[in-house]
Amino acid sequence: MIFYKNARLEPLDRSHLDLVLKWRNRAAIRKVMFHDQVISPKEHLEWFERLAVQPARKVYLFYLNDRPTGVVQIDALSGDDYEWGFYIGDQAAPKGAGTLMGYVAIRTVFEQFQAARLYGFVIDFNERSLAFHRKLGFCEQPPTERRKQGDKDVEVIKMCLTKEKWQLHKRVIEQSIGGLES
């Protein structure tokens, strides 16, 4: 487990499900997800139970100052490639919490899982996520692809961060999150 100052990732467990479902069903979060419909408690529990038989998928609750703040999902792809997804669920999270969550998650991928590359797939209208990925050192990997979001097709931008690029860029991120210690 990677810890950084006052932040950590903990494996999602059954006690977190109500909180995560509440966050995940918020309109602001749903609108940038591939599955953008409201999720029922039954569907959410079924998703959680499937995680037990999906060893390539890890889901974590992000804690900041011992308070649940966000969710990170990390999927092993092939070889040493990984994919991630994330969101800040706590509407009272301080500015910069997402950057800190990204930092801890990326360190987990490269240091604990020994990944060579981390990918993020971002719906093209999600400018905030695209800017976030770029801030963390990710680069776009053309071409874009089309996926379904509910009943419509959307353009998806593939973002990639290599271990080498992360090694060069992580100090910049550490400087930007330095003020989030309390």
C-alpha positions in Angstrom: 0.0 0.0 0.0 1.3 3.4 -0.9 0.9 6.2 1.6 1.8 9.8 1.1 1.7 12.2 4.0 -2.1 12.2 4.9 -3.4 10.2 2.0 -3.8 6.5 1.3 -5.7 4.0 -0.8 -7.6 1.2 0.9 -9.2 -1.8 -0.9 -12.9 -1.2 -1.3 -15.0 -3.4 1.1 -18.7 -4.0 1.7 -18.8 -1.3 4.4 -18.0 1.3 1.7 -20.8 0.4 -0.7 -23.5 2.8 0.4 -21.1 5.8 0.3 -19.6 4.8 -3.1 -23.1 4.2 -4.6 -24.2 7.7 -3.4 -21.2 9.3 -5.0 -21.4 7.3 -8.2 -25.0 8.2 -8.8 -24.4 11.9 -8.6 -25.2 13.5 -11.9 -21.9 15.3 -12.1 -20.0 11.9 -11.9 -22.5 9.9 -14.0 -22.3 12.2 -17.0 -18.6 11.5 -17.6 -18.8 7.7 -17.1 -19.3 5.2 -19.9 -22.2 3.8 -17.9 -24.1 7.0 -17.3 -27.3 5.6 -15.9 -28.4 5.6 -12.2 -27.1 2.4 -10.6 -29.5 0.5 -8.3 -28.3 -0.9 -5.0 -28.8 -4.4 -6.4 -26.6 -3.6 -9.5 -24.0 -2.0 -7.3 -23.8 -5.1 -5.0 -23.6 -7.4 -8.0 -20.7 -5.3 -9.3 -18.9 -5.5 -6.0 -19.4 -9.2 -5.8 -18.0 -9.7 -9.3 -14.8 -8.0 -8.1 -14.0 -11.1 -6.0 -13.7 -13.1 -9.2 -11.8 -10.4 -11.2 -8.3 -10.5 -9.9 -7.1 -8.1 -12.6 -9.4 -5.4 -11.2 -8.6 -3.6 -8.0 -10.9 -0.9 -6.6 -9.8 1.4 -3.8 -11.3 4.0 -1.6 -9.1 7.1 -1.4 -8.7 8.6 2.1 -7.5 12.1 2.8 -7.0 13.1 6.4 -8.7 9.8 7.3 -11.9 10.8 5.5 -13.2 8.8 2.5 -12.8 11.2 -0.5 -12.7 9.3 -3.8 -12.6 6.1 -5.7 -9.8 4.6 -7.8 -10.1 1.6 -10.0 -7.0 -0.1 -11.5 -7.2 -2.8 -14.1 -4.4 -5.0 -15.3 -4.5 -5.2 -19.1 -1.8 -7.3 -20.8 1.8 -7.7 -19.8 2.7 -4.7 -17.6 0.1 -2.3 -19.0 -2.7 -1.0 -16.7 -5.8 1.2 -17.0 -7.3 3.4 -14.4 -10.5 5.2 -13.6 -11.2 7.5 -10.7 -13.4 10.3 -9.2 -13.5 12.5 -6.2 -16.8 11.7 -4.5 -16.6 14.0 -1.4 -18.1 17.3 -2.5 -16.3 19.0 0.4 -12.8 17.7 -0.7 -10.2 20.4 -0.6 -8.8 21.9 -3.8 -5.9 19.6 -4.9 -7.4 16.4 -3.5 -7.7 14.9 -7.0 -4.1 15.6 -7.7 -3.1 13.9 -4.5 -5.4 11.0 -5.2 -3.9 10.7 -8.7 -0.3 10.8 -7.3 -1.0 8.0 -4.8 -2.7 5.9 -7.4 0.0 6.3 -10.0 2.7 5.5 -7.4 0.7 2.3 -6.6 0.6 1.3 -10.3 4.3 1.9 -11.0 5.8 0.9 -7.6 3.5 -1.8 -6.3 2.3 -3.3 -9.5 5.5 -2.6 -11.5 3.6 -1.3 -14.5 5.4 0.0 -17.6 2.4 2.0 -18.8 -0.8 3.4 -17.3 -3.7 4.3 -19.6 -6.8 6.4 -19.0 -9.7 6.5 -21.4 -11.4 9.9 -21.4 -14.7 10.9 -23.1 -13.7 13.8 -25.4 -16.1 16.3 -23.8 -14.5 15.7 -20.3 -12.1 18.6 -20.6 -11.5 18.6 -16.8 -10.2 15.0 -16.9 -8.1 15.6 -20.0 -6.4 18.6 -18.3 -6.0 16.5 -15.2 -4.3 13.7 -17.1 -2.0 16.1 -18.8 -1.1 17.7 -15.5 -0.1 14.3 -14.2 2.2 13.8 -17.2 -0.1 11.7 -19.5 0.1 12.1 -23.3 -2.6 11.5 -25.9 -2.3 8.3 -27.9 -4.0 8.7 -31.2 -6.3 7.7 -32.8 -9.4 8.3 -30.8 -11.9 5.5 -30.6 -15.7 5.4 -30.4 -17.5 3.8 -27.5 -21.0 3.7 -26.2 -22.1 5.9 -23.4 -25.6 4.8 -22.6 -27.4 4.9 -25.9 -25.1 7.3 -27.7 -21.6 7.0 -29.3 -18.9 9.1 -27.9 -15.3 9.8 -28.9 -12.8 8.5 -26.4 -9.2 9.8 -26.1 -6.6 7.3 -24.9 -4.1 8.9 -22.5 -0.8 7.2 -21.6 1.8 7.6 -18.9 4.9 5.6 -19.1 7.0 4.7 -16.1 9.9 6.6 -17.5 7.8 9.8 -18.0 6.4 9.4 -14.4 10.0 9.2 -13.0 10.7 12.5 -14.7 7.4 14.2 -13.8 6.6 13.0 -10.3 8.7 15.7 -8.5 6.6 18.4 -10.2 3.4 16.8 -8.8 5.0 16.4 -5.4 5.7 20.1 -5.3 2.1 20.9 -6.3 0.6 18.7 -3.5 3.1 19.8 -0.8 0.5 22.1 0.8 -2.0 19.4 1.4 -0.4 18.0 4.5 -3.1 18.9 7.0 
